[in-house]
Amino acid sequence: MPKFSGMTYIQFYKAVARPSLLYGYATWVTTQTDMTGLETAEMRFVRSVTGYTRLDKTRSEDIRQELEISGIQDVRLKYKQNWTNHLERTDNTRLPKHALNYKPRGRRDRGRPRKFWQLMMMMTAYIKKVK
């Protein structure tokens, strides 16, 4: 297997690996477990490119700054915002718009209410305003 420069691997990461990780992510309701798994996969790849190991105890933020890449959470928020903007532009006759505005009838199951997509988008918009 030929050796490539670190920047070639980063370009590969930005063009192929990251979009593959986030495929369909704009429509997911994300949990903390999902985010942890995505960050772990991202940092495993990025550490292998830079040659750092976890034993070096180099912070993820420092590695990202060194490689001049944004974190996967920032990219995730951008994907979700793009999808929301797309839904706002679509006709009211389209199925995704109906699914977004769907309100189920009947009683809910016992226990904690499930997270839903609109609430997650409102929370991320609020967090962005607070920052």
C-alpha positions, 0 to 999 in steps of 0.5 A: 500500500503506498504512503500518502501525505497527511493532507491527502488523507485529510482530503479523503476524510473530508470528501469520503469518510465524513459524508459516509459517517453522516449519511442521512444524519440530517433526519436522525434524532441524535442521542448522546450515544450516537454523538459519542460513536461518531466522535470516536470514529472521527478521532480514530481516523484523525489520530491515525493520520497525524500519528498520535496515539491515545497514550500521547494524551493530545486533546482532540481540539488541538489535533483538529486545530493542527489539521485545520478541520472542524469537529463532526458536531459542527458539520452535523449541525450544518447538515441539519440546518441545510435539511431544515432550510430545504424543508422550509422551501418545499411545497406543502404537498411533499411527503417530507413536509407532511412528515415534519408537521405530523401530530400522532393521535391517541395516547403515548406509551408509558415512560419518558417521551421520545425525542423528536426531530423538531424539538432537537432542531429547536434546541440546537437553534437555541444553543447557537443563539446562547453561544 
